[in-house]
Amino acid sequence: MTADSIVVDGVTKNFTLRYHRSIKDITVAKMKGRAVSNTFKALDDVTFTIKQGESVGLMGLNGSGKSTLLKLISGVMRPDQGVVKTRGQIAGLIATGAGFHPQLSGRENIFLNAAIYGLSAEETAEIYDDVVNFAELGDHLNSPVGNYSSGQYSRLGFSVAVHIDSDIFLADEVLAVGDKPFKKKCMEKMEEIRDSGRTVVYVSHAAGSVKRMCDRVICLEKGRLVFDGDVDEGIEYLHYGEDDAKGSVAQRKLDAADSALGAEV
Amino acid sequence: MATGVDERPVRIVDAPLAPPAENLGLFSVFKRRYLLKLLVQREISGRYSNSILGVFWSYINPLTQFLVYWIFMGEIMGMSDAKGMENYPVHLFAGLVIVHFFTETFGAGTRSLMGNKGLLKKMAMPKEMFPVASMLVSLYHLVPATLILVVVCVFSGWTPSWDTIPAFLLALGIVMALGTALALVFSLANVFFRDFGSAVNILTNYIRFGVPMMYPFTMIEGALGDKSWIYLLNPISDAVLLFQQAFWVGVTKNPEQTAATNMPDHLWMWGLGAFGVSLVLLVIAQLIFSKHENKIPERLT
């Protein structure tokens, strides 16, 4: 019997949408009888438990609440209702980018990023060479990350995150921006993390890579948990793997390409 | 196909199941001093990045204010010749140093959360780090300004007394506590309504005129009489008076007489009281911050 790693119990998160911000806008809206703001539920009473060592794929359409859920698990946000509990050190990427400071160089950002994860200067120095080698940024390491391409940006973020000795690893759309050789490297690194017995939560639209990485799938739809169980059944539930998937032709092609990529790398 | 969960080893984690990134506010900031140090270094290098004069802006700003006030208030308006107003430039400069420490903490602290939204949206950490780092950067900028002040005092025939250092430290304590308290609340408010960032600029203008820096405290006593205690309710006024006690009083011809006529009665009581009030305000600011900080990441747009 393994212990719980992540417990999400009855979690709800509301976001306030503001249409109007200034006094002038608000007055005009009030006079015309329009709503000044409204709230929507990004997550609605979500409950699940992840055991230690499990590798869980988090799936769902854009805007279904996947990233919000990861932010709650990582502690960036707190739930409005319900409880999120985790065990041990958390590391990972949220929404394709790490939290970097645009004015600092890549090198300085590695130290800052590691310090936010709780590493000391000595601990960061120990992993520094591995982080740099993995990210393969060359001379760019000394220029401000504000000048990086989105690919370089997430390379560096991913590289720091995987070299933190975390107990829970969160990966959000990591494969969305990198080039093919880097995606391959990322997948291998994540499998290594999974096989070392650490808990992994992996967000992806690519059915192939979810099949390869995960042994359980959780699906969200408009903030609600709609499926929790076997990988193949979960993918089928979302019609991701099928050729006659709902949605536009372009979306279907994209899904197919993603699946192929996931299977190939 | 993934290997089944039963076939892999499981890492046993020796840690309790707890809410992620639990935050004890300013205590967490104090516990994570290494991260704080990195953020302070970043602020120091980042505050004037992409500017040719760089860190000199930190001195140009108070220096130009000093010149303007000296020429207009001192010479043209005749404040230098006011009764009991010896060595007006030192009086003015001592006040400016501590007031600038406050306004810089207040202004930079208010902008601190918005300025670090890239980090705050993606990483979990005590958000109090940023206002506190702003205060420490301003404190760092205070060091050379204080050195210049000491040099000016020495050349003006300074006789330091036993209370120079305690008065200096107490004034710093007041501004550090009050500045951090205001930076916490206003940085939070600025995330929700950007108006607060603009309001701070107006407030700092009033502060410069609301403390005994361009004019002597005797002028307030002359105007308010028995009610001059109202003026002393402002902790920044008390901090400025303590700075005058530490630096300016020692450059006058008869320091004891200057202290007796130009300083309010019970200056130390007022100073300690202001420090106590500032600490209470800091606790209140922390409570307000803790109550609303979970809404910060979603409002950082």
Contacts between the chains, C-beta under 8 A, distances in Angstrom:
chain1	res1	chain2	res2	distance
A	2	B	10	5.2
A	3	B	12	7.6
A	3	B	13	7.4
A	3	B	17	7.9
A	4	B	17	6.1
A	5	B	13	7.3
A	7	B	17	6.4
A	15	B	298	5.8
A	16	B	298	7.8
A	51	B	5	7.7
A	52	B	10	5.3
A	52	B	11	6.5
A	52	B	12	7.3
A	52	B	13	6.4
A	53	B	5	6.2
A	53	B	8	6.1
A	53	B	9	7.4
A	53	B	10	3.5
A	53	B	11	6.4
A	54	B	5	5.6
A	55	B	2	6.7
A	55	B	5	7.2
A	71	B	297	7.0
A	72	B	20	8.0
A	73	B	20	6.4
A	74	B	20	6.2
A	74	B	21	7.3
A	74	B	124	5.5
A	75	B	19	7.4
A	75	B	20	3.3
A	75	B	21	2.7
A	75	B	22	8.0
A	75	B	124	3.5
A	76	B	21	7.5
A	76	B	120	7.9
A	76	B	121	7.2
A	76	B	122	6.7
A	76	B	123	6.7
A	76	B	124	4.9
A	76	B	297	5.5
A	77	B	294	6.6
A	77	B	297	5.3
A	77	B	298	6.8
A	78	B	19	7.8
A	78	B	294	4.0
A	83	B	19	7.3
A	84	B	19	6.3
A	84	B	20	6.5
A	85	B	17	4.6
A	85	B	18	6.0
A	85	B	19	5.9
A	85	B	20	7.8
A	86	B	17	7.1
A	86	B	18	7.1
A	86	B	19	7.6
A	86	B	20	4.6
A	87	B	13	5.1
A	87	B	15	5.3
A	87	B	16	6.9
A	87	B	17	4.9
A	87	B	18	7.5
A	88	B	13	4.0
A	88	B	15	4.5
A	89	B	15	7.9
A	90	B	20	6.0
A	90	B	21	8.0
A	90	B	124	7.6
A	94	B	122	5.3
A	95	B	122	7.4
A	97	B	122	6.6
A	98	B	122	6.1
A	98	B	123	7.6
A	99	B	118	6.0
A	99	B	119	4.2
A	99	B	120	7.4
A	99	B	121	6.8
A	99	B	122	3.4
A	99	B	123	3.7
A	100	B	118	6.3
A	100	B	119	7.4
A	101	B	42	6.3
A	101	B	46	7.5
A	101	B	116	7.3
A	101	B	118	6.3
A	101	B	119	6.3
A	102	B	118	6.4
A	103	B	42	7.7
A	103	B	45	7.8
A	103	B	46	4.9
A	103	B	49	5.3
A	104	B	42	6.1
A	104	B	46	7.6
A	108	B	42	7.4
A	111	B	38	6.4
A	112	B	35	7.9
A	112	B	38	5.2
A	112	B	39	7.6
A	112	B	42	6.9
A	112	B	119	8.0
A	113	B	123	7.5
A	115	B	32	7.8
A	115	B	34	5.8
A	115	B	35	4.3
A	115	B	38	5.2
A	116	B	35	6.3
A	116	B	119	7.3
A	116	B	123	4.8
A	116	B	124	7.8
A	116	B	125	5.0
A	118	B	32	7.6
A	120	B	34	5.9
A	121	B	34	6.4
A	167	B	11	6.5
A	167	B	13	4.6
A	167	B	15	7.2
A	194	B	2	7.9
A	194	B	8	7.1
A	195	B	3	7.4
A	195	B	8	5.7
A	195	B	9	7.8
A	196	B	9	7.2
A	196	B	11	6.6
A	197	B	8	5.9
A	197	B	9	4.3
A	197	B	10	4.5
A	197	B	11	3.8
A	198	B	11	5.3
A	211	B	1	6.6
A	211	B	2	6.9
A	212	B	1	7.2
A	212	B	2	6.0
A	213	B	2	6.1
A	214	B	2	5.9
A	215	B	2	5.1
A	215	B	3	7.8
A	215	B	4	5.9
A	215	B	5	4.8
A	216	B	5	7.7
A	231	B	2	7.2
